[in-house]
Amino acid sequence: MTFALTTTVPGNAGIIKSCVADLQIYASLRPSTTRNFTFPHRPVGLQQPLKVLRTRSERTEGWPTTGLSIEECEAAAVAGNFPDVPPVRRPASPEGTPKIDPLSLTRRPRRNRKSPALRKAFRETNLSPANFVLPLFIHEGEEDTPIGAMPGCFRLGWRHGLLDEVYKARDVGVNSFVLFPKIPDALKTSAGDEAYNDNGLVPRTIRLLKDKFPDIVIYTDVALDPYNSDGHDGIVREDGVIMNDETVHQLCKQAVSQARAGADVVSPSDMMDGRIGAIRNALDKENFQDVSIMSYTAKYASAFYGPFREALDSNPRFGDKNTYQMDPANYREALIETSEDEGEGADILLIKPALPYLDIIRLLRNNSSLPIAAYQVSGEYSTIKAGGVLKMIDEEKVMMESLMCIKRAGADVILTYFARNAANVLCGMK
């Protein structure tokens, strides 16, 4: 539908442009007459309302008019002289369809699915770009480096490519981001001290983003694996044991450093015992009471993390993470972690991975009143991308279905590398 704005008042081009932009929001409405628009605060010199005229539309032509007045039409209806209307046509069944008596059914659920309009009206789960958090990989370089195992994802230069990616995401309604740094090997130590360097990559990036885009929500990752020379989420003892309490001490300093830089939500992904309460206390002591904690409550020792570890070059140098991440075979254990994190002051509970663990998402949703987040991890992303490249699946449809299923299972927030692509689809863009 196209509208034309006319006015005899000179100097109102900017006002007209603004009205056109506003009318685009309501492009599906079909005004049948010329409308007058007035302003709460009339601009100086605007002495008459703007006229909005329909110049053309896709409106279906109506039934031929008779020229009768309303009174004459009503009189004809009272007398039983009704005007002609199109007949109801029942579609014919294909040849060979058996003649049967209809089933005696009290309920036919298909009635509520018979048209796109009805299906949309009764849809129980709806996705929005506001539900997405876009994970971003950053590095010290100025150029963006493609990640081989994650087609379409890059290590972004923190001063250039990162800003461009955030700008594009905001254009389609994605305003939440989580940062993952690729740390130079020379800065990695067994205790991960670089994690709480106030001039480190993550704090610098947070300050830059908050300066350029003050309204976005920045999530951070609280864990030692990007900074640890051993590639583990905690400090490793000489016998290979991951030290819990000493690691929590480091995590508290890391979280405070991120909050000091301007982080909105710190996200401990390490799975150490007691870290949520300790981090909450550390933040509060430094007057960061408004900084939220998103706990990786049920983070499983999953095989779906492989591409992510390539992106950050953070594979463990030895062993695995089974002593601190959860066993994929366990279900009830997630309730123990939920109870602990809630009691220690978590603001958001996260499940990772997402699609293979929909039952855990639903479990936490049913047992907690806190917001639930789910992380559609790198392996999930790369699997869908690979299937699309090989033409084995429709990548866009599978992407949207997977996100819808995660939301339906109970997630309020979804961390996904598809965030910008999915938001494009929701906005009707390619």
Order of alpha helices (4+ residues) and beta strands (2+ residues): beta-alpha-beta-beta-alpha-alpha-beta-beta-beta-alpha-beta-alpha-beta-beta-beta-alpha-beta-alpha-beta-alpha-alpha-beta-alpha-beta-alpha-alpha-beta-alpha
